[in-house]
């Protein structure tokens, strides 16, 4: 089986590892060929997150809650009502099939399709892909962000230049009548955190250690300093804790990857400075990383209050550090939990915990995409724009269509659409053996404009 996959954003490998496992257990013996192209940063980030999920469930592997449908896995229940997903061996088998690429590095598939990764602005290493085939340019627009004052490399708008087709695969849903302002959400988070710390209350963030945490750490750090709220290691000063099996590795790895960040962050490398400001907190001991909150005979977990704690992956809060806090209920009435990840599951029991929801989703919306296409696709708009089927899709189809200059297609999950690229010719690639038998003259009643042999 030959696979040709392009991974665009963090989390993509969490799906691919399931595909490798399913094919690997097939009757054909798992003959998966080809390469999966992805940014090196994405590969390392997804590896860290998968290892974190495995650690939460023990050495045997990671699991998913009953009733979930992930990768078509059988629904047989195991201990605790959870179903097995993958283990560390599956992770390694997945990574061996990845070919890492850089931004603007041109690659080719079978000499007929060229593809290039462009920064999407969403996360470190997140990419939008541009495919060129038969003189047609196809843009695969994945999770992207144009929110200012974030750490990843900015959104590369050159992807829209002379595009024939733009396929939009992941956007933030929002009501056209009430557009969300991510900068205001960030201001709310900073203000709520500062107020809690002033009143000597603790603040919890159930959040993955591989994406938004980097901006939140810097936002909160600079805001507390601006408000004159003391942070440090002395009694009564606010502390920071990041708790996850990969916490230390994640924070240290991000701070050596300035080339994947904004120009300002990148320039810090040339001034012998870490790109991200939380490195100062780590050096003076104000920020401490921990693998777990569970004490052992060798180490007793103690925390200086008030503190701001990031409790690791938000997808399984009852299995990670947040679950430990909820079970222990120590000082729960003095603790506020701020939910920032939109897909965070409901917490099991928050009766003694003050919970506030402030979804921080920096992805572009259809409104943002419409503005970007209008701005950067002039004077030749794309012939086709393909968008997901959301409640607001009908509202934005007219604007995206640009008065009939672009044809808008709406797709549903799993649906196959036919888009006519109006290609006048196709590039033909054949082996040397076939060339010796048939030669390069025209065939099948078509004129041969491009002819190439491959070994």
N, C-alpha and C positions, 0 to 999 in steps of 0.2 A: 504494500500500500504506500503510495507516494503522497506526502503531505507538503503543502506550501502555505505556511501561515505567517502572518505578520502580527506581532504583538505590539499594541499601541500604548497601553497604560498599565500602571501598577495594579496587580490583581489578575492579570491575564493568565499568568502561569498557574494560578489556583484552579482554573478550568482545564488548562492543557494537561496538567498532571493526571487528571481524571481520564482524559482521552488516551494518554499513553498507557494507563493502567487497563482500560477497557480493551484496547487493541492488543496489548501485550498478553491478555488472557484469552484471546480468540483462538479459534481452531487453526488459523493460518500461522500460529506461533508468534504473532506480534511482529510481522515483517513491516515495520514502519520505516519508510525511506524518506529522503529529502531532508531539508533543514527548516527550522523555525527561526525566523529573523526577529531580533529584538534588540533594544538598547541594552548595553552592559549594565547601566544603572538599574534598569527595570529588572533584569535577571537577578542581580544581587539583592534588591529590595524584596522581590517576591520570594526568593529563597529564605530570607530572614523571616518573612511573615509566615511562611509555611512551617518553618521550624518552630516558630512561636506557638502555632496552633497545635502542632504535635506535642510540644512540651505541656500544654494545658491539659491534654488528655492522657498523659503518661507516655511511656516509651513505645507503646504498641502502635500508635498512629493518631490521626485526627478523625473526628466524627461529626456528623450532622444530626440535627434534631429530627425526631419522627415527623413524618408528613412532608418533609422537604423533598424536592425533586431536583437532584443535582446530577447532571450527566447521565441520566437514565439508569442510575444504579438501582439494583433490586431493593425492595423495601423490607427485607428480612430484618427484624429487630435483634439487637444484641443487648448485653448487660446495660441496664440503666435506660433502655429504650432508645439508645443512639445507634446510628449506623456507621460502619467503618468507611472512611474515605481513602486515606493514603498514609504511608509511613515514611521514614527517612530514606529507605531504599527506593521508594517510588519517586521521591523528590530528586535523588541523584540521577535516576534513569531519565527523568524529564530534562534536567539540566544538560545532560550529555547530548541532547538533540537541538540545543540552542546555538545559533550563530549570532554573535553580537555584532552590531553595526554602530556607526557614529552618525551624528547629524550631517546631512548633506553628502553622505557617502553613497555613491551610486552603485547599485547592485543589479544583477541581471538574472533572469530565470529562463533557462533553455534558449538563451539568446533572442528571445522574442519579447519579453516583458522587462522593462526597466523600472526600478522602484527606488525611491529616496525618502529618508525620514527627515521630517521637519519638526522643530520644537512646537509643542502644543500649549506650553505655558501652564499646564495643569499640575505637574509634579516633576520631581527630578527624573529626567530621562524619558518622560512621556512624549509620545510622538504622533503626528499625523503623517500619513503616507501618501506619496504621489506616485501613481503608476502611469507609465507611458507604453502604449501598445498600438501599433498600426497608425501612428501619427495622431493618436488621441490621448488626451491627458485626463486621468481619473483621480480625483482627490478623495481619500478615505479619511473623513473628519471624525476623530474619536473624541474622548474627553479633553476639552480645551478650556482655557481660562484667560480672561483679559482683565481680571481683578488686579488693581495696582498694589504696589508695596508687598509683594510676595517674593519668595526666594527662588522659584524655578526660573530657568531661562525664559524670556518673554515669548509670547505667541508669535510664530513666524507667518506673517500675512502673505508672503510670496507664494504660498500654496495655491492661492486663488488665481494667479496669473495665467490667463489663457486656458482655464480649465474647461473641459467639455462636459464632464459629469462631476458633481459634488455629492458624495454619499455621506449623510450625517447619521452617525450611529449612537451617539450618547450625549444628551443635553439635559439641562436642568428643567424640570417642569415647573411652570408658574402661570398664574392667572394673568392674562394680558392687562387686566384692570388694576392689578396690584403688584407691580414689578418689585422684586426684592433687591435691596441694596446691601451687598456683602460688607461694605465698609461700615455701615451702621450696625450690622450684626457683630462685627469685630469690636466696635466701640461698646456695645452692650455687654459683651463678654468681659472686656477689660474693666468696665465700671462695676459690674456685679462682683467680679473677683476682688477688686480693690476694697469694695465696701465690706465684703465678708472678712477679709484679712484685718481691716481696721477694727472690726468687732471681735477679733480673735477667734474667728470661725475657720474651719478647714474647708478646702475646695477640692472636689474630685472631678477629673475629666476622664471618662471612659473613651479612650481614643487610641487608634493605632499609632505606633511609634515610627511610622515611615512616611507621613505626608503632612497634614495640617499642624502637627505638633510643633514643627520647626517655626512656623509663623506665630503660633500661640505663645510659645516660650518667649520669643522676642517681643511680641506685643505686650505681654503681661510684665515682663522685666522692665521695659522702658516706661510703661505706664506707672508702675509702682514707684519707680525712681522719680518720675515727674510729679507724682502726688506727695512725695516726701515720706512714703511708707517704708520703713527700714526693712531691708532684706539682708540676710547674712547668717552667721553661725552663733551669734550671741543670743542670750536668753530673750525671748519675746519677739525676735526678728523672724520674718517669714522665711521658710525653707521651701525648696523644690525637691520633689521625688518623682522619678520616672521608674515605674515598676513593670518589668516584663522580662521574660527569658532572654530577649535580644536587646534590652534597653541600652546597655553600654556599647555594644557593637553597632547599633543603629545610629546613636548620636555621634560616635567617633567617626564612623564611615561617612556620614553626611558632611562632616566638617573637613574632609579631604577632597571633596568633589566640587570645588568652586567653579570648575569649567562648565558644569551643568546648570549654573545659577545665573542670576542677573549680572550685568557688567559690574555694578557696584560691589556685589558679593565676590565676584571673580577677582576684582582688583585688590581685594584684601590679601590675596595670596602673595602678591608682589610686594606687600608691605609687612611681610612676616606676621600677618594676623590671620586668625581663623575666620572663614567666611561668615559663620553664624555666631551671633552674640552670646549664646548660652555657654560658649566655651569659657567665658570669664567666670560664670557661676560654677562650672565644674572645677576650675582651677582653685578657687577659694573655698570649695566645699559646701557652697550654698545649694548646689544641685547635686543630688546623690542618686545613682542608679542602683537598682536592686532587681534580682531575678524573681523573688517571691516575697510575700508578706508573712509566710508561715515560718515561725521560729523553729529552730532545731537545737539539739544539745550543744552544737558547736557555736551557734550564733543566735542571739535573741534580737528580734526585730523591734526596735524602739524608734519613735518619731518625736521630733521636737515640734511643738505647736506654736503658732498656727502654721499650717503647711498647705502647699498646692501640689496635688498628686495626680500624675497621669498614669492611669491604671491598665494600659495595654489594650490589646485588640478589643474593639467594641462589639464584634459579632457574637462573641460568647461570654457576656459579662458574668454569668453565674459560674463559669469555669475558671476565670482568671482572678487577678488581685481584687477586683471590685466585689466578686462573689465572696471572697474571704472577709472583706470589710463588712458586708451585709450580714454574714453569718455571725461574726463576732459582736457586731452592734456596739463596739466601744466608742463612746462619745458621738454616736450617730446623730443625736439631736444638735450637736455643735458642728455639723458638717453639711455642706451644700454640694450637690452633684449637678454639674452643668453638662447637658447632652448636646454635643456639637455635630456628631455624625448623623446624617438624616436616616440612615438605615439601621440605627441602633435598636435592637429588640427591646420590648418592654422589660423592665427590671422586675425580678421575682417578688421582692417585698421591700417597699420603700416607705413603710408606715412611720419609721423613725428618722427618715432622711428627707431633707428639703431638696426637691428636684426641679430644675428649670431647663426647659428645652430652648436652645438657641441654635438651630441648624445652620451650620457653616458649610455651604456647598458652593465652591468657587467655579463650578462648571458654567460654561456659556449656556444661555437659553436660546430658544428659536428666535426670540427678539434680537438677541446679540448677534446670532448668525446672520439674520437678515440684514442687519446694519453693516456687518463686516463684508458680506458679499456685495452689497450695494456700493461700499466704499472702495473695495480693492479689485472688483471684477470689471470695472469700466475700462475701455468702451465696449468690450466684448463679453457680455455675461455668459455663463455656462448654458449649454443647450438643455441640460437636465439637472434637476436638483431632487434628491431622494431624501425624504424626511420620515422619522418614525411617527406612528399613529398615536398622537396624544390628544387630549381634549382641546388644546389650543392650536392644533395643527391646521384646522380649517381656517382659523383666524389669520394665520401667518402665510398660508399658501398664496394668497393674492399678492402680498408684498414680495414674497420670494420669487413669484412668477414674473415680476417686473413688467406688468402690462402685456403678458404673452410672449415676452422675449425668451423666457425660460419655461420649460415644461416641468411642473412639480409632480412628483410621484410620492404617494404615501404608502408605507409598508407596515405590516404587522409582524410580530416575532415569528420566525420560521417561514415567512412567505417568500416566494420566488417571483421577482419582477423581471420583465423583459424591457430593456432599454435599448433603443435603436441608436447606435453610434454613427450610423450613416458612413461606414468605412468604404472607400472606393477600392481598397486593396488589402491583402493580408500578407504578412511576412511569412515565408515558408522556410522551415529549418528541417533538413533531412540528414541522415547519416551518410558517411562516405560510401558505404556498401550500396545504398540505394542510388546514390549518384552514379556509381560505375555501371549499374544496370540500366537505369533510365536516362541518365544525363540531364542537363539543365533546360532542355527545350520546354516551351509552353505545354501545359497539360490541362485536361478537364475543360477545355474551351476558354481558358482565361489567359490573359497576357501576364507574363511574369515580370514584375517590376523589381522585386528584391529576391535574391537567391543566395542562400548561404549553406555551407556544409559544416557539420560538427563531427568531431571524433567520438 
